[in-house]
């Protein structure tokens, strides 16, 4: 079963598809569920919802997500578009080969989190603590600091789309407002200039269907550890050209 293209607006970016799943992370069955079937479901529904709308049907999923993020009457389009982008971004960043954090990225991580090990600990703890479905992102903000950011359900980390993530676009109900230290830091990071640009470097899928098939209901932590071990750091580095040189340091 193949995944439909992102409309006629250009083929989806490719990533190595392993016929037997992604070793150490997804079995063939779980891979088929989380990528082939799920991505097809998202794209087919997005095609259906935008068919015949000249101003929408030729836009990419990311453009659709950002465009419709504040339009409550376009909640379905936003959810399918954003989720399709998020899911593709996640799988594109996985590999069955061993890769290393590039020198420049290592410097930025150490500046923001003390060390790559500290980043891993905080990132996975954040993902494990997330209650409900969502995505945990590593982003580069406008001051060139690397941050951890949570988006819930089909939430997007991009611009104005993220600034309205306290509202569930399907129910129009306000989500919980309890704020821990990490959430407060994330909210602070998303103020001001970052609203205009934030570069996602990697994300981890924190939807229950991502782990329950292979790891069981209580296997979330093991799943997260295995995903982290499969991150393609070459892809992560390529997503942020600004990190390719250490001459541009974070600003205070």
N, C-alpha and C positions, 0 to 999 in steps of 0.2 A: 504494500500500500504506500503510495507516494503522497507527500504533503503538497497541496495545491500551492501554486505560486502566489505571492502577495499581489493579487489581482493581475492586471496586464501592465502594471506599473514598474516592472523590473523584477527579475528573479530574486528570490531570497538569497542572502549571502550563504555560502556553503560552509560546512564544517565536517570533519571526518565522521562519517556514519559507520559505526561498527555493527556488523550483522549480528553479533552475539551480545549486543548491549555495550555498555561501557564498563570494562573490567574494573572491579573494585568499587563500583558505584551503583550501576543499574544492570540487572539481568536483562536478557532479551525481552522478556515479557514486560518488565517495568519500563524499559526504554520505549517499547512500542506504545505503552499507555501514555507516558509522559511527553513523548515527542510526536511520534507518527500520528496516533489517533487524536491526541489532545490538540496538537497544532492544526491538524486538518479541521477539527471541530471549530476552532477559533476563526480560522481563515474563511471557512465556508460560511459561517454566520456573518462575518464582516463583509464578505462579498454580497451576501443577501441583503444586508441592511443598507448598503451604499449603492446598490444597483440602480441605475437611472438617475442618480443625483450627480450632475455634472461637476458640481463644486467639491464633491467628496470622493467619487469613485476612482479618481486617478491619483489620490494622495497615498503616501506610504502609511503604514500603521502608526509609526511614530508621529508623523504630521497630524494624522487624525486624532491621536490621543491628546496632543497638546492643544489642537484646535477645539476639541469638544469637552475639555476637562472642566470648564465652568458652565457648560450648557446642560442643565438638568434634563432637558427634553431629549438630549442625545446620550443619555446614560449608557444605553446598550452599546452604541458604537464606541464610546470611550472604553468601556470595559473590555470588549473584544479586541479593539485595536491595541490598547495598552498591554493587555495580557499576552497577545501574540508577540509584541515586541519584546516584552520581558522574558518570555519563555525562550525565544530564539537567542536573546542575549546570553541567557544562562547556558544553554547547550553549546553555543559557539565558544564559550570560555572554558570548556572541559577538554581534557586530552587523556589518552592512555599512555602517553610518553612522559618522562620526567623532564620538567623544565625548572629553571631557576629565576628568582626575582632579579631583574636587571639592576645594575649598579645605581643608576640614577633613581629608579623607583625605590630601591632599598634605602637610599638617603632620605627620601621624602617620608617613607614609612617610619623610619627611625626618628625623624624630626617630629612627627605627629603622634607616634605611639611608643616611643622609646626603642622598640625593636620589632622585627617581624613576628617574633614569638608572642610579644605583648599584643600585637594586632590580632593574631589568630585567636588568642584567648578571649579578648574582648568581643571580637566579631562572632565567634561561635557561641559565646555566652549570651549575646544579644539575640542571636537567631534561635537558640534553644529556649529562651525565655519568652519569645513571641507567642502570644496566645491567639490562636486562630490562624487564618491563612494570610500570606503576604510574601514580601520579598525583603531581603536585607542586602543593602548595597554598600560598596566602597566607592566613594566619589572624591573627585578633586574639586575643591571649591574655588571661588574667585580669588582668594588670597593664596591659592596654591597649597593649602593644607589638605591632607587626606582625612576624610571623615567617614563615619559609619552612619547610614541612614536607613530607617525602616519605612516601607510603604505597605499599606494594608490592602488585602484583596488584590485588585488589579491596579493599584496605585502606581503612578509614574514619578520618577525623581526629577523630571525635567521642569524647570521654570515654573510658570503659573500653575501648571498641572499639579505640582507637589504642594503648593501653598493652599490648596483647597482640600487636602486629603483628610481633614477632620470631618468631612461630610461624606456619608455613604450616598453615592449618586443614584443608587437604585431605590433606596427607601427615603432619602433626603433627611434621615435622622442623623443627629450629631453623634459621632463616636465618643468613646470614653475620653475623659480629659485628665486622668491621673498622669502625673509627670514625674518620672524618675530622673536621676542625674543625666543619664545618657540621652533621654528624650529631650531634656532641657537644653543640653548641648547641641543636639541636632536642630532644635527649633532656632537656637541662636545662630547656628551656621547658615540657616536658610534665609536669614533676613538680608535685606539690602541687595548689594550687587550680585549675590549668588542667585537671586531670583532670575537674573538674566542669563547666567550660564553656570552649570554644574556638570562636570564631565563624569559619567559613570565609568568606573574601571572594571568592576566585576559585580555580580550578584549571585545570591543563592536562593533557590526556590524553597520557600517555607510553606508549601501547601501540603496538606496531609497525604494526598494521593502520590506525592513525590517519594515518600518513604514507606508507606504502610504495606505495599505489595512485597517488598524485599526484606524489610526490617521489622515489620509488625507495628502495632499501635504504639508500643513503647520504645521503638527503635530510632527515634528522632536524633538523638545525640550521635549515635553511631553513623547514621546517614550523613550528618553534617561533617563529622570528622573525615569521612571518606570523600565527600565532595571537595573539601579543602585540599586533600591530597591529590586531587585530580585537576586542580586549577591550572590552566595554561597561561603561565606568566608571560609568555611571548605575546599572546593576544592581549593580555591586560596592559602591557607596556605600549603596544601599538595603538591603544585607544586614547592615549593622552600624549600627543606630540610634545607638549610642554615638558614632559618628564624625561625626554630623551637627552636633555642637557641639564647639568647641575648648575649652570650659570644663572638660571632664573630661580632664585630661592623664595621660599614663602615670605610673605610680608607680615609685619607685626600689626 
